[in-house]
Amino acid sequence: MLRKKYVSAAFAGALLLFAATPAALASPQTSSRANHLLYAVNATRAAHHLGPLHFDARLARAARAHTYEMLRENVFTHGNFYGRMVSFHLTGSLGENLAWGSGSLGEAWSIVRMWLASPPHRANLLRPAYRRLGLGVATGRFQGSAGATVVTADFGG
């Protein structure tokens, strides 16, 4: 009986440790690059004493659709953001950050640094009211650069 308690306590402790990590907030449906970006976003929010953002499947569908559209059409724009959100049945407090880069500029921490350096993007990233995040991350030829990473981050309250 005593052994069973220790095994149960160890299992519960390991589960709690896993659940507390920012990577655990990601869905298995997200890409590795999106998971890295979610981790970087949440580490940045934690450094600013803010709660983590949780993966949201509907926001992710909207973000992925926009990322693939930008990549396909070779354009970098928010376009009709609110129209897009409505088409994905998303309402309420919403925001969006975009990024793209090649090589190290397409890595998660570089993208977060770019957002922090831009006041409107920083505001979205660090908005306390946001609790959810959907990410679209794709790699391809973009704006003349082979192997470019294109990102859409859709935030929700």
WORA-V267857 format. One line per field, one symbol per residue. ss: DSSP state (H for helix, E for strand, C for the rest). psi: psi as a letter, one per 30 degrees, with the letter a starting at -180 (. if undefined). burial: b if it has 24 or more other ideal C-beta (glycine too) atoms within 12 Angstrom, else e. A space follows every 50 residues. Layout:
# WORA-V267857
ss=???
psi=???
burial=???
This chain:
# WORA-V267857
ss=CHHHHHHHHHHHHHHHHHHHCHHHHCCCCCCHHHHHHHHHHHHHHHHCCC CCCEECHHHHHHHHHHHHHHHHHCCCCCCCHHHHHHHCCCCCCEEEEEEE EEHHHHCHHHHHHHHHHCHHHHHHHCCCCCCEEEEEEEEEEECCEEEEEE EEEEEEC
psi=eeeeeeeeeeeeeeeeeeffkeffflkfflleeeeeeeeeeeeeeefghl llkkkjeeeeeeeeeeeeeeeefhljlfbieeeeeefghklajllkklll llbffgleeeeeeeeffjeeeeeeegjffkflkkkjklkakkhfkkgkkk kkjkkl.
burial=eeeeeeeeeeeeeeeeeeeeebbebbeeebbebbbbbbbbbbbbbeeeee ebbbbbbbbbbbbbbbbebbbeeeeeebeebeebbeebebeeebbbbbbb beeeebebeebbebbbeeeebeebbbbeebebbbbbbbbeebeeeeebbb bbbbbbe
